[in-house]
Amino acid sequence: MRLETFHAEDLARLLRHRQIATIDELRNALGTTVDSTVFRKLQELAYRTSYSHRGSYYTLDEIARFDDRGLWSFRSVWFSRHGTLVSTVEAMVTESDAGYFASELEDVLHVPVKVPLLKLVRDRRLARAKTLGSFLYLSIDSSRRKQQMAGRQVHETEPSALGLRPGVRVLPDELKAAIVLFYGLLDEKQRRVYAGLEAMKFGHGGDQHIADLLGLDPSTVARGRKELLAADVETDRTRRKGGGRKPVEKKRRR
């Protein structure tokens, strides 16, 4: 009878020491060149596979410290309580209060999500609705989807704690008038930068909203926003040095 020469505890010891490891590192820990041997020993442990880096990292359940969203990272490698990226995306969207735009979900998961989102929609595991020129991804359950749409409307009209980027996309008429008035007082360069600043306050879809309000091309608004984010804004003086009204000298007392 052939004795077992590979032990799962060797993998556990390596992972407890390094927190995460690749398949090559796990093979070396076992002293084997065969991937199937590693996976057979991993089955004896409670382990996780990363959803980032194409699932090339492994850790133990006892090591991962998942946050309230079920996510954990170590050295920019991300793991999920839900398992794979597809399963994580499905859970995040289904459990959300207001659905997710792809860009919002990427901010949370730190990886591209368009491919898994399209797969989930194609497999009828998620639904989507076009709004503000982008697809909002929602639960496949119709009653849950209605709740999410209602939650999104609340999120669009006031800052919220839904775990998404803040947005104020329904402005009162007085504020709209104030923005337009102030915009008219600026020179061309200042207008572009100011439009970019207001667009950032909106979050997703802000460039288009401000462009519509001020009669600009969205690309102009985007340019101003990017200049601000990159701190690429010239601070030339509008008035030459020494210009302007001269200070009034105080009268001498007699």
SEFIKE-968018 format. One line per field, with one value per residue (C-alpha): residue number from 1; x, z, y; residue in one letter. Coordinates in steps of 0.2 Angstrom, whole numbers, plus 2048, in hexadecimal, padded with zeros to 3 digits. Layout:
seq NUM;...
c1 X;...
c3 Z;...
c2 Y;...
type A;...
//
This chain:
seq 1;2;3;4;5;6;7;8;9;10;11;12;13;14;15;16;17;18;19;20;21;22;23;24;25;26;27;28;29;30;31;32;33;34;35;36;37;38;39;40;41;42;43;44;45;46;47;48;49;50;51;52;53;54;55;56;57;58;59;60;61;62;63;64;65;66;67;68;69;70;71;72;73;74;75;76;77;78;79;80;81;82;83;84;85;86;87;88;89;90;91;92;93;94;95;96;97;98;99;100;101;102;103;104;105;106;107;108;109;110;111;112;113;114;115;116;117;118;119;120;121;122;123;124;125;126;127;128;129;130;131;132;133;134;135;136;137;138;139;140;141;142;143;144;145;146;147;148;149;150;151;152;153;154;155;156;157;158;159;160;161;162;163;164;165;166;167;168;169;170;171;172;173;174;175;176;177;178;179;180;181;182;183;184;185;186;187;188;189;190;191;192;193;194;195;196;197;198;199;200;201;202;203;204;205;206;207;208;209;210;211;212;213;214;215;216;217;218;219;220;221;222;223;224;225;226;227;228;229;230;231;232;233;234;235;236;237;238;239;240;241;242;243;244;245;246;247;248;249;250;251;252;253;254
c1 800;807;809;802;811;807;7FF;7F1;7F9;809;7FD;7F5;805;80B;7FB;7FB;80C;80A;7F7;7F5;7FE;7FE;7FD;80F;813;807;80F;820;819;812;822;818;817;805;7F7;7EA;7F3;7F2;7E0;7DD;7E6;7DD;7CC;7D1;7D2;7C5;7CD;7C9;7CE;7D1;7C4;7D1;7E2;7D8;7D5;7E8;7E9;7E4;7E0;7D8;7C7;7CF;7DB;7CE;7C6;7B7;7AF;79C;79C;7A4;7B5;7C7;7D7;7EA;7F7;7EA;7E4;7D1;7C6;7B4;7A9;79E;7AC;7AF;7AE;79E;796;79C;795;784;783;789;77C;76E;771;773;766;767;76F;780;787;797;7A2;79B;79E;7AF;7B3;7AD;7B5;7C5;7C4;7BC;7AA;7A2;7A5;79D;78F;78B;78C;780;773;775;772;763;76B;76B;760;765;75D;764;764;76E;776;77D;777;772;773;765;75E;755;747;73A;734;746;74A;73C;743;754;74E;745;755;75E;752;756;768;768;75F;769;779;776;77E;77B;78D;78E;796;78C;781;775;76E;75D;761;754;751;759;769;769;767;775;781;77C;77E;78F;795;791;79D;7AC;7B8;7B9;7C6;7BE;7AD;7B5;7BD;7AD;7A2;7AE;7AD;79A;79A;7A5;798;78B;796;790;789;78E;797;786;77C;787;789;776;774;781;77F;790;798;79A;7AC;7AF;7A9;7B3;7C3;7C0;7BD;7CD;7D7;7D1;7D4;7E6;7E9;7ED;7E5;7EF;7ED;7F1;7EC;7DD;7E3;7F5;7FF;7FD;7EC;7DC;7D6;7E3;7E1;7DA;7E7;7E1;7DF;7EC;7E5;7E9
c3 800;7FB;809;806;804;803;811;811;821;816;80C;81B;823;814;812;825;823;812;813;800;7F4;7E1;7DB;7D7;7E9;7EF;7E4;7EC;7FD;7FA;7F0;7E0;7CE;7CC;7CE;7D1;7E0;7E7;7E4;7EC;7FC;7FC;7FC;80E;813;813;806;7FA;7E9;7E4;7D8;7D2;7C9;7C0;7CF;7D0;7E3;7F2;804;813;81A;82B;824;81A;823;819;81A;81B;808;809;802;808;800;803;7F9;7EC;7EA;7EC;7F4;7F6;802;7F2;7E9;7D7;7CE;7C6;7D6;7DF;7D2;7D2;7E5;7E6;7D9;7E0;7F2;7EE;7F3;7E3;7D6;7CE;7BF;7B9;7BE;7D0;7D1;7CB;7D8;7E5;7DE;7D7;7C7;7B6;7B7;7A6;7A0;7AF;7AF;79D;7A1;7AF;7A5;797;7A3;7AA;7BB;7BB;7B3;7AC;7A8;79E;7A7;7A5;796;79F;7A5;7B7;7BC;7C8;7D0;7C4;7D0;7CB;7DC;7E2;7D2;7D6;7E7;7E0;7D3;7E1;7EB;7DC;7DA;7EC;7E9;7DA;7E3;7F3;7FB;802;80B;7FE;7FC;7EB;7E6;7EB;7DE;7DD;7CC;7CF;7D3;7D9;7CD;7D9;7D9;7C6;7C4;7CF;7C6;7B5;7BC;7C4;7B4;7AA;7B4;7B0;7A1;795;79E;7AF;7A8;7A3;7B3;7BD;7B2;7B6;7C9;7C9;7BF;7CC;7D9;7CF;7CE;7C0;7B1;7B8;7A7;79D;7AB;7AC;799;797;7A4;79E;78B;78A;781;78D;788;78D;79E;79F;79A;7A8;7B5;7AF;7B1;7C3;7C8;7C0;7C8;7B6;7B8;7B4;7C1;7B6;7BE;7B5;7B9;7B6;7C6;7CC;7C3;7CB;7D7;7E1;7F4;7FC;807;818;81B;826;836;838
c2 800;811;81D;82F;83B;84B;854;862;869;86E;879;880;884;88E;897;89C;8A3;8AC;8B0;8AC;8A1;89C;88B;88A;88F;881;874;878;877;865;860;85C;861;85C;869;85B;856;868;869;858;85E;86F;866;860;872;881;88C;89A;89F;8B1;8B9;8C5;8C0;8B3;8A8;8A5;8A7;89D;8A0;897;89C;89E;8AC;8B6;8C5;8C9;8DA;8DD;8DB;8CA;8D0;8CF;8D3;8D0;8D9;8DE;8CD;8CC;8BE;8BC;8B3;8AF;8A6;8AA;8BB;8B6;8B1;8C0;8CC;8C3;8C4;8D6;8DC;8D1;8D7;8E9;8F6;900;8F4;8F8;901;8F7;905;906;8F3;8F4;901;8F4;8E5;8EC;8E2;8E3;8DD;8E0;8CE;8C5;8D2;8CE;8BB;8BC;8C6;8BA;8AB;8B5;8B5;8C9;8D6;8E7;8F7;906;916;926;91E;90F;8FE;8FC;8EA;8E3;8D4;8C8;8C7;8D3;8D9;8DB;8E4;8F1;8F4;8F7;903;90D;90C;913;922;926;925;930;93E;93F;939;927;919;90C;908;911;921;930;938;947;946;94F;961;96E;97C;989;97F;97D;990;993;987;98F;9A1;99E;995;9A4;9AF;9A4;9A4;996;98C;98F;989;978;975;97B;96F;961;965;964;954;94C;94F;945;935;92A;933;944;949;948;950;95F;960;960;96E;979;976;96E;95F;951;94F;961;95D;94D;957;963;955;94C;95C;95E;94C;94D;95E;964;975;985;993;9A2;9B2;9BA;9CB;9D0;9D3;9E5;9E7;9EB;9F9;A01;A00;A10;A18;A1D;A30;A37;A3F;A51
type M;R;L;E;T;F;H;A;E;D;L;A;R;L;L;R;H;R;Q;I;A;T;I;D;E;L;R;N;A;L;G;T;T;V;D;S;T;V;F;R;K;L;Q;E;L;A;Y;R;T;S;Y;S;H;R;G;S;Y;Y;T;L;D;E;I;A;R;F;D;D;R;G;L;W;S;F;R;S;V;W;F;S;R;H;G;T;L;V;S;T;V;E;A;M;V;T;E;S;D;A;G;Y;F;A;S;E;L;E;D;V;L;H;V;P;V;K;V;P;L;L;K;L;V;R;D;R;R;L;A;R;A;K;T;L;G;S;F;L;Y;L;S;I;D;S;S;R;R;K;Q;Q;M;A;G;R;Q;V;H;E;T;E;P;S;A;L;G;L;R;P;G;V;R;V;L;P;D;E;L;K;A;A;I;V;L;F;Y;G;L;L;D;E;K;Q;R;R;V;Y;A;G;L;E;A;M;K;F;G;H;G;G;D;Q;H;I;A;D;L;L;G;L;D;P;S;T;V;A;R;G;R;K;E;L;L;A;A;D;V;E;T;D;R;T;R;R;K;G;G;G;R;K;P;V;E;K;K;R;R;R
//
